[in-house]
Amino acid sequence: MCLFTARRLVSRAHRALKASPKAKEQKFCSEMARPSSSLADFREVFAKAKHIAIITGAGVSAESGVPTFRGAGGFWRKWQAQELATPGAFARNPSRVWEFYHYRREVMLSKHPNPAHMAIAECEKRLSKQGRSVVVITQNIDELHRKAGTKHLLEIHGSLFKTRCTSCGNIAANYKSPICPALAGKGAPDPATEDAAIPVEDLPQCEQDGCNGLLRPHVVWFGEALDPDVLTAVEKELDICDLCLVVGTSSVVYPAAMFAPQVSARGVPVAEFNMEATPATNRFR
């Protein structure tokens, strides 16, 4: 169901972008391929919007000092995230993967929302008093939107501060520091650091009704599908929004990369807030 929903999101946008008659295509291109930087135009559109969808990515957390582990130099010890954030890596070496996530959790406990998070939360608060809605659809797992006060939040890649039991499937919030005694002081990112090689029975364990199953971070790893319920909620919000803001994301990770183009393809204004152009910039109005 998850893959079906994701494919439907992509195919709907693809049809709108590719299958138009020539006259409509010319009109579409004239509207979509000339992004404007007029704040006056944006304010006018913003003032009329009743349902605003805000899509955020790693860039929105950059000023908070959140490491992304993406791109050149994005290593933890000698591994990149793509080598650790997979079901296979966890099956082979759950201790190493938990060290990596323990380090990330401990780092995030010291980080705070920046003005971008605060502005988005304030936007939601103010507009709700006017009977208007704001939803934040984020690819981030750092919970900084939640810390800033955002209420209507869809975390499509999960959260560093939630766990899922590999035995019973229970999902629970977890803000313990350390998450278990065996991980105390572990997770240093220095390449010279040796693996802690913590026995599985000493890694985080499920506390649900005496289950004691091995816990894993409740995040979407490489090679895993997004939660179908979250994707369905995202689709509903994209269907009703009359303005979309793209904030701090390069729009290259799928299926999230198609969210804004899908909205734009049906004529809804999309405003991109990034430090530089992205591959999706010219698809927006």
Protein Blocks (a to p, Z undefined) as FASTA:
>chain_A
ZZmmmmmmmmmmmmmmmmpcfklmmmmmmmmmmccfbfklmmmmmmmpmbdcddddfklm
mmnopafkgaehiaghjbcfklmmcfklmmmmmmlmmmmmmmmmmmmmmpccdfklmmmm
mmmmmmmmnopacddddfbfnlmmmmnopabdcdfkbpfkbccdfklopacddfbdcfbf
klgoiaiabfklccfkiafklmccdfeehlopacddddddehiacdfklmmmmmmmmmmp
cbdcdehiahlacfklmmmmmmmmnopacddddfbdcfklmmpZZ
